[in-house]
Every structure is written in C-alpha cells, then in structure tokens.
Amino acid sequence: MGPAHGQALVDPPFGLRWGDSPEKLIDWASRHSLDVTISLPGDQPALRVVRIQPRSGYLPDTKAAAVEGRFLTGRMYELTVDYSDPSATSDIILARFEDLRKQLGAEYGALTTDRKNRTMEDQYVTRTESCHREPVKGLILLLALTEVEDLLRQKSEAKVSLIYRNENLRLELVKAEKAHQPEK
C-alpha cells in the first residue's frame, strides 16, 4: 500500500473510501432510489464525475442536497457534498455554514480561512468564503460558501459545499496514467 492509502484522518462520508470505483457510489444511489448523472469531460478522458441527488429533499440521513464524486482512472480522489436548499433563506444557509465549520473544527481541528470576497456587479452582490483543514499533507477538507444577492428583486440564495480531497491519491493516479500512455 502506498502512502495515499495509509492516511485515514480525512475519510469521505457515505461509507466510501479513497480509491473506490464509481460503481460503489452508483450502487449506494440505487439502493436509495436517487438520481445519478455521469459526466465524461471530453478534454479529460480519464476523469469521471458522478453526481447523486434526490428528486426533492435531502440525501438519506443528511441535510445534503447532493454528492458528487470525482474519479480518475476509475478511482475516487475527491467527493463534494452540496448543502444547498432553495427553500431556505440565505441566513439559514449561513447559519448551517457556521455550524458545519464548528462541527468540522471539533472533529478535525480548527479550519483556516482561505478567502473572503464580496463583489457587486449589475445589482448582484456575490459573497464567497472558504476555509480548509489539511491534517495530513495531501488530505484536504475544504468548506466553501457562496451567496448571491439580487438587490433589485431583494432576493438571495446561498450554497455550502464540503469537499473531501485526497491530493496524494490524485497525484499517484496521474503519475500511473502517464506511465501507461504510449509516447508520442
């Protein structure tokens, strides 16, 4: 086992493990009658993106609206949990962001704020905030908040995403893929 497999400080949720195949995520979605969307980016032939979400409501036993796995050469290296909720106000989503930050801080250690931005263009205010924790080099938790406010219509919408990323495994997979490609 390489170094990417021995690190278990940041494991993905939903019973998944780093290096799992897309089938494991798809089987989980099938057991819960969830919608599955598979993307195959044309400019990245080794990448598969699998997005799982219910027609309405949340994923089983969560307040998450969707989960998206990224697979390189058939092995998962990243998982994003989407905490959007069109029926919730931005204030509720902002409170969920803070609650999630505290929960992750208690579990993994304090998250470091990466960026806070606020921009205004054409009566739209966009606010972003992100923070991360890297308890072991290459194993990353990234928590991101995006809020868009329409000043003209006095409406706002917010989304929180929690990204689990195993950069060590991703680099290992890229290296292995290059080693198996014929020279041009």
N, C-alpha and C positions, 0 to 999 in steps of 0.2 A: 504494500500500500504506500502510495506517495504521500507527501505532506498535506495535500489538499483533503485527504480522507481522514486523517487523524485528528482534525480540529473539529470539535463538536460544540464550541461555545456559542455559535450562531447557527442553529438548525432551522430550516424552513418549517412552516406550520403545515397543517392538514395531513400529518403522517408522512410527509415527503422527506427525502434525503437528497443530499447533493449527489449529482450523477445519475439520478433516476431518469428513466425513459419517459417520453410524453405519454405513453400508454398508461402509466400509473396515475397520472393526473386525469386523463380521459376516463379511465375506469372509475375513479372517485366521482367524477361528474355524472357518469351514467348511473351509478348507484343512487344518486340524489336527484335524478331527472333534471339536470342543469343543462343550459345551452353551452355548446362548445364552438368556438371559432378558431380555426387554424390558419395562420399566415405563413407564407413561404416567400420572404423577400427575394426578389429576382437578382439583386446585386450581392446577396449573401447566401449562396446556395446551401451552406452547412447549417444555417440558422432556421429554427422553427419557433414560432411564437404561438402558444396555446392560451386562449382566454376563455375562462369559465365564468358564467353568471346565470342567475335565475331570471326567469321572465319578469318577475317582480319580487320585491322584498330583498332579503339578505341570503348569503350563503349559510348553510346549516350551522347552527350553534355559534354564529358570529354576528357582528354588526357591519360586516364587509359586504359590499355590493358585487365585487368581482375579484378574481385572482388571475394573474397572468404569469405563465412560466416561459422562460427563455431557455432554449435547448440548442447546444452546439454539438454537431455530430451525434445527435440523439441523446445527449446527456444534459441534465438541468444544472445550470450555473447561476440562475437568477430567478427570483419569484417576487412579484409585486402584488400586494394586497391593496385593493382600492376601497376606500371608505367614503365614497360619495353617497349622497342621499338627496334626490331632488325635492323631497317633501320636507326636508329640514332647513331651517334658516341658517344663514352663514354663522350667526352667533352660536348655534348648536354645534355646527361642524368645528368652529374654532375651539369650543369647549372640549370636544372629542379629541382634537389635536393635542391640547394641553394634557388631557387625561392620559392619552396614549404615550406622550412624551414622559410623563411621570411614571407610568407603568413600565415602560422600557428602561427608564433610568434605574428603577428599583431592581429590575431583573438583570440588566447588563452593565450598569454603571452609567454615570451622567453622560448625556448626549452633548456633543459640541455643536454650537450653532455655526452653520456654514455661511448662510446668506439670508439676508432680509432685504427685500426690494419692494418698492411701491412706485408704480408708474401711472401716468394719466395720459390718455390719448383719445380724442374724439368722444368725450364724455364717458369713457370707460376707465375705471381705476382697477389696476391689476396689482395684487399683493401676493408676494411669494415669500415663503420662509422654509428653510431646510436645516436639518441638523443630522448628525450621524454619530455612530459609535463603531469603532474598529477594535474590538477586544483582542483580536489576534491579527497580525498583519495579513491583509487579503480577505478577511471575513468581515463583511460590512453590513451594517444596518443603517438605512437612510430613511428618515421621516420627512416628508415634504407636504406643504400646504400651499394650495393655490386658491385665491379668491378673486372673482371678477365681479365688480360692481358697476351696474349701468345707472349712472347718475340721472340721466334723462327720464327713465322709467321707474327709478327708485327701486331697483331690484338687485339682488346679489346672489351669487352661487359660489359655493366653496367645495373643495375636494381635498381629501387627505390620502396620501399614498405611503405605504410602508414597503420598502424594498429590501429584500434579503439578497445579498450578492456574495458569491464565492469567487473572488477575482483570481485566487490561486488556481482553482479548477479551470476557469476560463482560459487562463494563460497556458495551462498544461494541455488543454484541448486544442488551442490554436497551434501550439508547437507540434503536437502529434499530427494534426491535419496537414501542416506544411511538410512534415517529414514524409507523408504518404502521397503527396502530389508529385506527378511527373515533372521533370524540369522542362522548361520551355525553350 
